[in-house]
């Protein structure tokens, strides 16, 4: 089950910075398990980023799965510059060959030559420095891509206890996979040494839903290529121990090239952990079995499915079962009665056994 939290490109939480700048630490690079073969390509992109004059150390790198294409991977490498500011480089890398392309380099919203117009320092820590450290703390919790930015004009100072010199309300925004702009909030605490501690705000439904999509990607590996029916995704009621629950309908073709509809049930905790369970959609079983019976009976003549005599699908422990009655004509013109006993497993694979029966 999915154990990562946060939104879309916000996937690398709690990652430690390496203590050297002359080699990329493999521990700061992240890939979904099913893309483990792409790790050498991600490492090459990270090394390319670190070889640039501005980049003093690579602090994170990951694949943005939702921006992959059938031909190329999409990587985001997060660097730290000489001013200890974090910024991103976006790469496209061919799946089947070398020769990556640098698409964009993010320019930090906190310029190094920006004049301070902030409040005087507290215990030697200025507000501007506090904001810089909070931005870096956010970069450790997230991958700040070029579609994600801190809303500096909305940063507010809040009350705090004596162990902190600043408590900032630290909003930021980004775009989800549908290119919709979403705003998030966080609280940032800065101590007398200028060290920042960031707490992400209450779990946002956009974060929860994105975690469900990624959990579905992990859970559907054995099913194969899927197509999520985004316009039919719905939030459903849930028990109190969960923060959100979603139904994610999707389709996939089985080994017989039959289009199978599934439902994914996704439960999300307050911490953002998502549990996803996939199941063949019961309502699609009958249509799938009718098609399977027609294929199995293709050598018979004048096959007519007796739609009004089909009984409800039986949901069993590991499969579904339904009987599909039909009529067919023998070579001398007699109408005979048959039933197709159809079993469908959780992978959406059907098996039909045709038997004669009396009405």
Steps between C-alpha positions, in 0.01 A plus 500: 500500500605857447710639784595832345312818578430839346393632168589427138867592484522520880649162564839521670434567869753481782802457273845571643742728319836344404804652665709516185458685171725302273278195441127433486373305799281215362293520817343831395363354175153347495314284246179296519584130530366417157744750343811370677663428162509876438729567799821528288328763285386695807855486637644632170256791507597574861871496411436734209322741734781485757762574233337836430669805649197613700437162666715439805325180610207287385260466793219306328397339174194312386284388212174690445295202384201706386724691254657190345412425139505172314847591369661705778541521877461831682750570779527793741836559671514737799830683554634736766700802382780696670241711682346180644185553293323202347396495136395239242610374163255305284623229262350280231680170448420248221382165637699289254812709436735760647514868411289682762375857461496778763155659467504772764698646786300660779601846612468547874231741611741614774770688307849514652535875433154588631510787751349417834184693582413271787485543875828529696662174598392301805795349684702548182238343269332737252153443359650463153739232624211326675302496174803364313544220753128421491517478121785251533306303760209490256738374231594212731131412541423557133651527157446868416436474128458793266122477545525523878590818690496655845240779534739751655248784510271286718760395757394611849675505836314317776545473875758250625660378822852581619679218320427666163587843362250476213174315438389562142181404325659375179256455207598363161323390185537253216315339214351153518502250214200675345692831486275643770664746740473386863610690812653329802603622842776419745646632825870569526688542829853647507729476804781728620753316283292564188394136469149461361241235581205474261160348570270442206142615546195281540476237229345660193262300283726567199790340687284205602369444148847519348623243751212277387603534134857404585384213720290377209806512272683276746208259553420463130845378394376142462192613307699683235437830325196673645288800410349683795149634436575836660155645432346217706729523804291565811546563870303253712406474867751342736558401860636755745857363508549607137535854368378428146364217290477494121366267235727500195346324197742388230519268202761260369522234231552140609706240312206436269496872409164539675443840659442445871367760740633512856435698816780604735404572859746746655513584871726787615611562858557841661872448437434458129571127482275340238372143488372394160306183415399422142204286397335413171180703465202267561274683256746443216524124567170417328592684179845344502351152539244556224785593265701197617203265439448641151864434418486148641179427304620656174482163317129466589226644283250773587624558855250704700585608857197468731559831674186483720606163648847606617527481879701750711876459509620296799801657673718223643823515698743507209278535195159588358252251356198545276296277269421634153208305342465508120332327209673367189390312188642162404582402138147367440334818627399392849520761778706372790555651842838555663660674793845653513647467849734794530769558763700824520800534729636814668731561205197529270564173318191305403448129450182357341363147504197443273247236596157404364201561731123469502282808546 
